Amino acid sequence: MDHAAEILTTAFLGPWVRPGGNGPRMQHVYASVLHWYEAAKFMPHHPEHRDAVLFQPSLKEAKRYAKLRQSAWRTDWNLVRPSILIAGLGFLAVQRPELSLRTLDLATVNAGLAPMALPERFVEACLGRFDEWRSGPRIAFIGADAAPDQLVGKAVAKLVSALPTWTMVSTSMGRTPWRVHDWCLSHFIPIEYLGTPQSKLNPRMLADLVDRADQVVVFEERQSKKHDAVIAYARKCKKKISLELYASGTDQPRELSGLK
């Protein structure tokens, strides 16, 4: 396989997001990392242009569509574009392991991105950060859907300060910790999904989360033994574990405090 040639010709699924309002979450299909990069120029304020980019049949046409509508780009584009490119490569690496992006030499990745016609120094800087991401841990959060906002926020903030590059391992069902998930997306942290929206958060699924992760953060109500089995399994698998305890009856705000 010509890995360089495949980088911009391989499709992948974007994260689970709400299309608008309170509708069900969905994933968008990105025909390439270039489509991801160009579509992100219009988010979050112009999803109609994002969708139009996704339907462009070629790399050239996707770039042309975005360039002609530069007035609608997000105002912080120059600040966030490195993170967006790195996140796109991260999603591609997670979903398409046959491309070997986690181990491929950076010169080959650089060659694969050449059709994007981005400044060479910009690409090299992005690939340096991408290389850091490749060696970063995969982290799963268990019980965060029911834990207090303040505790979850502090726990994630503690992780971020020590680990600037990492991957979230997440389900996509009703009991998914969507507060953490959406915060990760807003900070361009790649997400590796497990199961489907119809999956059940049963012991097997929890074990699969532990298996996929390098580190597990467990939120547990004091005096509860709800997650004892998954903690024991994580220890058996020699995973790094962080246990965050909270008192019962705590209110559950819907956004994470302590995080910017």
MIPA-967442 format. One record per residue (C-alpha): x, y, z; residue number from 1. Coordinates in pm, whole numbers, plus 50000, padded with zeros to 5 digits. Layout:
BEGIN
<c1 X; c2 Y; c3 Z; pos NUM>
...
end
This chain:
BEGIN
<c1 50000; c2 50000; c3 50000; pos 1>
<c1 50121; c2 50350; c3 49913; pos 2>
<c1 50049; c2 50509; c3 50250; pos 3>
<c1 50132; c2 50861; c3 50134; pos 4>
<c1 49883; c2 50841; c3 49847; pos 5>
<c1 49614; c2 50697; c3 50074; pos 6>
<c1 49619; c2 50978; c3 50332; pos 7>
<c1 49406; c2 51215; c3 50122; pos 8>
<c1 49200; c2 50948; c3 49946; pos 9>
<c1 49066; c2 50767; c3 50253; pos 10>
<c1 48730; c2 50862; c3 50402; pos 11>
<c1 48649; c2 50860; c3 50772; pos 12>
<c1 48365; c2 50947; c3 51008; pos 13>
<c1 48364; c2 51265; c3 51209; pos 14>
<c1 48260; c2 51284; c3 51576; pos 15>
<c1 47908; c2 51236; c3 51707; pos 16>
<c1 47756; c2 51586; c3 51704; pos 17>
<c1 47412; c2 51742; c3 51717; pos 18>
<c1 47307; c2 51875; c3 51375; pos 19>
<c1 47119; c2 52158; c3 51547; pos 20>
<c1 46872; c2 52211; c3 51827; pos 21>
<c1 46807; c2 51903; c3 52037; pos 22>
<c1 46797; c2 51649; c3 51758; pos 23>
<c1 46975; c2 51313; c3 51777; pos 24>
<c1 47349; c2 51310; c3 51732; pos 25>
<c1 47495; c2 51205; c3 51401; pos 26>
<c1 47830; c2 51148; c3 51235; pos 27>
<c1 47935; c2 51315; c3 50911; pos 28>
<c1 48135; c2 51135; c3 50646; pos 29>
<c1 48454; c2 51316; c3 50546; pos 30>
<c1 48590; c2 51207; c3 50208; pos 31>
<c1 48940; c2 51310; c3 50313; pos 32>
<c1 49142; c2 51500; c3 50571; pos 33>
<c1 49130; c2 51794; c3 50329; pos 34>
<c1 48748; c2 51790; c3 50337; pos 35>
<c1 48768; c2 51788; c3 50719; pos 36>
<c1 49010; c2 52081; c3 50719; pos 37>
<c1 48815; c2 52293; c3 50470; pos 38>
<c1 48477; c2 52217; c3 50632; pos 39>
<c1 48606; c2 52324; c3 50974; pos 40>
<c1 48661; c2 52677; c3 50844; pos 41>
<c1 48285; c2 52733; c3 50864; pos 42>
<c1 48209; c2 52579; c3 51201; pos 43>
<c1 48025; c2 52625; c3 51425; pos 44>
<c1 47832; c2 52917; c3 51277; pos 45>
<c1 47779; c2 52804; c3 50916; pos 46>
<c1 47699; c2 52432; c3 50910; pos 47>
<c1 47535; c2 52473; c3 50570; pos 48>
<c1 47877; c2 52553; c3 50420; pos 49>
<c1 48033; c2 52264; c3 50611; pos 50>
<c1 47777; c2 52031; c3 50456; pos 51>
<c1 47840; c2 52175; c3 50110; pos 52>
<c1 48214; c2 52112; c3 50144; pos 53>
<c1 48146; c2 51750; c3 50236; pos 54>
<c1 47960; c2 51699; c3 49908; pos 55>
<c1 48240; c2 51839; c3 49690; pos 56>
<c1 48356; c2 51549; c3 49469; pos 57>
<c1 48727; c2 51634; c3 49464; pos 58>
<c1 49001; c2 51791; c3 49672; pos 59>
<c1 49029; c2 52080; c3 49428; pos 60>
<c1 48658; c2 52159; c3 49439; pos 61>
<c1 48644; c2 52138; c3 49819; pos 62>
<c1 48928; c2 52392; c3 49843; pos 63>
<c1 48769; c2 52616; c3 49581; pos 64>
<c1 48430; c2 52617; c3 49755; pos 65>
<c1 48586; c2 52722; c3 50086; pos 66>
<c1 48812; c2 52984; c3 49930; pos 67>
<c1 48521; c2 53157; c3 49754; pos 68>
<c1 48341; c2 53195; c3 50088; pos 69>
<c1 48625; c2 53320; c3 50304; pos 70>
<c1 48401; c2 53588; c3 50458; pos 71>
<c1 48211; c2 53309; c3 50636; pos 72>
<c1 48518; c2 53146; c3 50792; pos 73>
<c1 48543; c2 53130; c3 51168; pos 74>
<c1 48720; c2 53441; c3 51295; pos 75>
<c1 48983; c2 53245; c3 51489; pos 76>
<c1 49079; c2 53026; c3 51195; pos 77>
<c1 49449; c2 53115; c3 51198; pos 78>
<c1 49469; c2 53022; c3 51566; pos 79>
<c1 49285; c2 52689; c3 51549; pos 80>
<c1 49387; c2 52553; c3 51211; pos 81>
<c1 49691; c2 52360; c3 51341; pos 82>
<c1 49473; c2 52182; c3 51599; pos 83>
<c1 49208; c2 52106; c3 51338; pos 84>
<c1 49458; c2 51947; c3 51099; pos 85>
<c1 49607; c2 51739; c3 51381; pos 86>
<c1 49262; c2 51628; c3 51501; pos 87>
<c1 49169; c2 51523; c3 51146; pos 88>
<c1 49482; c2 51311; c3 51121; pos 89>
<c1 49398; c2 51171; c3 51464; pos 90>
<c1 49046; c2 51065; c3 51365; pos 91>
<c1 49186; c2 50909; c3 51047; pos 92>
<c1 49456; c2 50724; c3 51241; pos 93>
<c1 49205; c2 50587; c3 51493; pos 94>
<c1 48950; c2 50470; c3 51237; pos 95>
<c1 49178; c2 50347; c3 50960; pos 96>
<c1 49461; c2 50156; c3 51128; pos 97>
<c1 49559; c2 50000; c3 50794; pos 98>
<c1 49717; c2 50335; c3 50703; pos 99>
<c1 49965; c2 50291; c3 50992; pos 100>
<c1 49947; c2 50662; c3 51075; pos 101>
<c1 50046; c2 50592; c3 51436; pos 102>
<c1 50384; c2 50457; c3 51325; pos 103>
<c1 50438; c2 50599; c3 50976; pos 104>
<c1 50745; c2 50819; c3 50938; pos 105>
<c1 50658; c2 51188; c3 50931; pos 106>
<c1 50821; c2 51243; c3 50592; pos 107>
<c1 50569; c2 51004; c3 50438; pos 108>
<c1 50279; c2 51175; c3 50616; pos 109>
<c1 50412; c2 51508; c3 50491; pos 110>
<c1 50424; c2 51377; c3 50135; pos 111>
<c1 50067; c2 51252; c3 50168; pos 112>
<c1 49948; c2 51598; c3 50273; pos 113>
<c1 50126; c2 51774; c3 49985; pos 114>
<c1 49809; c2 51809; c3 49767; pos 115>
<c1 49663; c2 52034; c3 50038; pos 116>
<c1 49925; c2 52292; c3 49933; pos 117>
<c1 49976; c2 52419; c3 50288; pos 118>
<c1 50289; c2 52614; c3 50388; pos 119>
<c1 50575; c2 52373; c3 50452; pos 120>
<c1 50672; c2 52520; c3 50790; pos 121>
<c1 50308; c2 52506; c3 50901; pos 122>
<c1 50280; c2 52138; c3 50807; pos 123>
<c1 50609; c2 52051; c3 50975; pos 124>
<c1 50496; c2 52219; c3 51298; pos 125>
<c1 50163; c2 52035; c3 51284; pos 126>
<c1 50335; c2 51702; c3 51225; pos 127>
<c1 50558; c2 51763; c3 51525; pos 128>
<c1 50248; c2 51797; c3 51741; pos 129>
<c1 50086; c2 51500; c3 51565; pos 130>
<c1 50391; c2 51293; c3 51658; pos 131>
<c1 50341; c2 51393; c3 52023; pos 132>
<c1 49976; c2 51289; c3 51998; pos 133>
<c1 50076; c2 50948; c3 51860; pos 134>
<c1 50272; c2 50874; c3 52177; pos 135>
<c1 50003; c2 51012; c3 52407; pos 136>
<c1 49765; c2 50794; c3 52609; pos 137>
<c1 49411; c2 50685; c3 52534; pos 138>
<c1 49185; c2 50775; c3 52826; pos 139>
<c1 48840; c2 50640; c3 52916; pos 140>
<c1 48598; c2 50804; c3 53159; pos 141>
<c1 48361; c2 50577; c3 53353; pos 142>
<c1 48076; c2 50714; c3 53563; pos 143>
<c1 48129; c2 51072; c3 53443; pos 144>
<c1 47772; c2 51087; c3 53310; pos 145>
<c1 47636; c2 51080; c3 53668; pos 146>
<c1 47913; c2 51259; c3 53857; pos 147>
<c1 47894; c2 51623; c3 53974; pos 148>
<c1 47996; c2 51887; c3 53725; pos 149>
<c1 48264; c2 52040; c3 53946; pos 150>
<c1 48435; c2 51707; c3 54014; pos 151>
<c1 48437; c2 51607; c3 53647; pos 152>
<c1 48569; c2 51947; c3 53544; pos 153>
<c1 48853; c2 51937; c3 53795; pos 154>
<c1 48945; c2 51581; c3 53700; pos 155>
<c1 48965; c2 51664; c3 53330; pos 156>
<c1 49155; c2 51987; c3 53401; pos 157>
<c1 49407; c2 51786; c3 53604; pos 158>
<c1 49457; c2 51554; c3 53309; pos 159>
<c1 49495; c2 51836; c3 53059; pos 160>
<c1 49764; c2 52013; c3 53261; pos 161>
<c1 49982; c2 51702; c3 53260; pos 162>
<c1 49883; c2 51552; c3 52924; pos 163>
<c1 49834; c2 51811; c3 52652; pos 164>
<c1 49799; c2 51542; c3 52385; pos 165>
<c1 49575; c2 51241; c3 52434; pos 166>
<c1 49279; c2 51053; c3 52287; pos 167>
<c1 48942; c2 51003; c3 52452; pos 168>
<c1 48799; c2 50650; c3 52431; pos 169>
<c1 48422; c2 50682; c3 52439; pos 170>
<c1 48093; c2 50510; c3 52380; pos 171>
<c1 47819; c2 50685; c3 52181; pos 172>
<c1 47506; c2 50579; c3 52372; pos 173>
<c1 47270; c2 50750; c3 52613; pos 174>
<c1 47503; c2 50701; c3 52913; pos 175>
<c1 47805; c2 50840; c3 52735; pos 176>
<c1 47967; c2 51126; c3 52932; pos 177>
<c1 47867; c2 51380; c3 52668; pos 178>
<c1 47988; c2 51675; c3 52877; pos 179>
<c1 48343; c2 51541; c3 52862; pos 180>
<c1 48300; c2 51430; c3 52501; pos 181>
<c1 48187; c2 51773; c3 52382; pos 182>
<c1 48457; c2 51950; c3 52579; pos 183>
<c1 48715; c2 51728; c3 52407; pos 184>
<c1 48570; c2 51816; c3 52067; pos 185>
<c1 48581; c2 52187; c3 52145; pos 186>
<c1 48952; c2 52145; c3 52222; pos 187>
<c1 49022; c2 51928; c3 51915; pos 188>
<c1 49101; c2 51611; c3 52107; pos 189>
<c1 49050; c2 51303; c3 51885; pos 190>
<c1 48795; c2 51048; c3 52004; pos 191>
<c1 48802; c2 50673; c3 51954; pos 192>
<c1 48449; c2 50532; c3 51961; pos 193>
<c1 48336; c2 50198; c3 52092; pos 194>
<c1 47999; c2 50041; c3 52015; pos 195>
<c1 47696; c2 50215; c3 51865; pos 196>
<c1 47416; c2 50441; c3 51996; pos 197>
<c1 47213; c2 50123; c3 52043; pos 198>
<c1 47477; c2 49952; c3 52257; pos 199>
<c1 47419; c2 49887; c3 52627; pos 200>
<c1 47664; c2 49995; c3 52895; pos 201>
<c1 47697; c2 49645; c3 53037; pos 202>
<c1 47999; c2 49478; c3 53202; pos 203>
<c1 48132; c2 49362; c3 52866; pos 204>
<c1 48121; c2 49715; c3 52725; pos 205>
<c1 48296; c2 49854; c3 53033; pos 206>
<c1 48565; c2 49589; c3 52998; pos 207>
<c1 48608; c2 49682; c3 52632; pos 208>
<c1 48654; c2 50047; c3 52733; pos 209>
<c1 48929; c2 49943; c3 52974; pos 210>
<c1 49093; c2 49724; c3 52708; pos 211>
<c1 49106; c2 50012; c3 52458; pos 212>
<c1 49242; c2 50265; c3 52709; pos 213>
<c1 49582; c2 50322; c3 52861; pos 214>
<c1 49433; c2 50517; c3 53150; pos 215>
<c1 49091; c2 50496; c3 53316; pos 216>
<c1 48925; c2 50773; c3 53517; pos 217>
<c1 48644; c2 50635; c3 53735; pos 218>
<c1 48386; c2 50857; c3 53907; pos 219>
<c1 48222; c2 50681; c3 54201; pos 220>
<c1 47970; c2 50787; c3 54464; pos 221>
<c1 48108; c2 50742; c3 54816; pos 222>
<c1 48005; c2 50414; c3 54980; pos 223>
<c1 47900; c2 50280; c3 54641; pos 224>
<c1 48051; c2 49968; c3 54490; pos 225>
<c1 47897; c2 50017; c3 54147; pos 226>
<c1 48228; c2 50028; c3 53964; pos 227>
<c1 48426; c2 49786; c3 54182; pos 228>
<c1 48433; c2 49521; c3 53909; pos 229>
<c1 48563; c2 49753; c3 53639; pos 230>
<c1 48825; c2 49896; c3 53878; pos 231>
<c1 48942; c2 49544; c3 53961; pos 232>
<c1 48957; c2 49458; c3 53591; pos 233>
<c1 49158; c2 49772; c3 53512; pos 234>
<c1 49405; c2 49684; c3 53788; pos 235>
<c1 49432; c2 49330; c3 53655; pos 236>
<c1 49512; c2 49474; c3 53311; pos 237>
<c1 49771; c2 49704; c3 53472; pos 238>
<c1 49599; c2 50019; c3 53350; pos 239>
<c1 49664; c2 50353; c3 53513; pos 240>
<c1 49358; c2 50434; c3 53728; pos 241>
<c1 49231; c2 50759; c3 53874; pos 242>
<c1 48941; c2 50726; c3 54121; pos 243>
<c1 48731; c2 51038; c3 54182; pos 244>
<c1 48483; c2 51009; c3 54473; pos 245>
<c1 48180; c2 51230; c3 54538; pos 246>
<c1 47899; c2 51256; c3 54792; pos 247>
<c1 47549; c2 51136; c3 54706; pos 248>
<c1 47270; c2 51376; c3 54619; pos 249>
<c1 47494; c2 51632; c3 54451; pos 250>
<c1 47335; c2 51850; c3 54184; pos 251>
<c1 47442; c2 51782; c3 53828; pos 252>
<c1 47497; c2 52097; c3 53617; pos 253>
<c1 47531; c2 52030; c3 53247; pos 254>
<c1 47857; c2 52205; c3 53169; pos 255>
<c1 48203; c2 52151; c3 53309; pos 256>
<c1 48327; c2 52412; c3 53553; pos 257>
<c1 48698; c2 52464; c3 53598; pos 258>
<c1 48762; c2 52423; c3 53227; pos 259>
<c1 48814; c2 52690; c3 52965; pos 260>
end
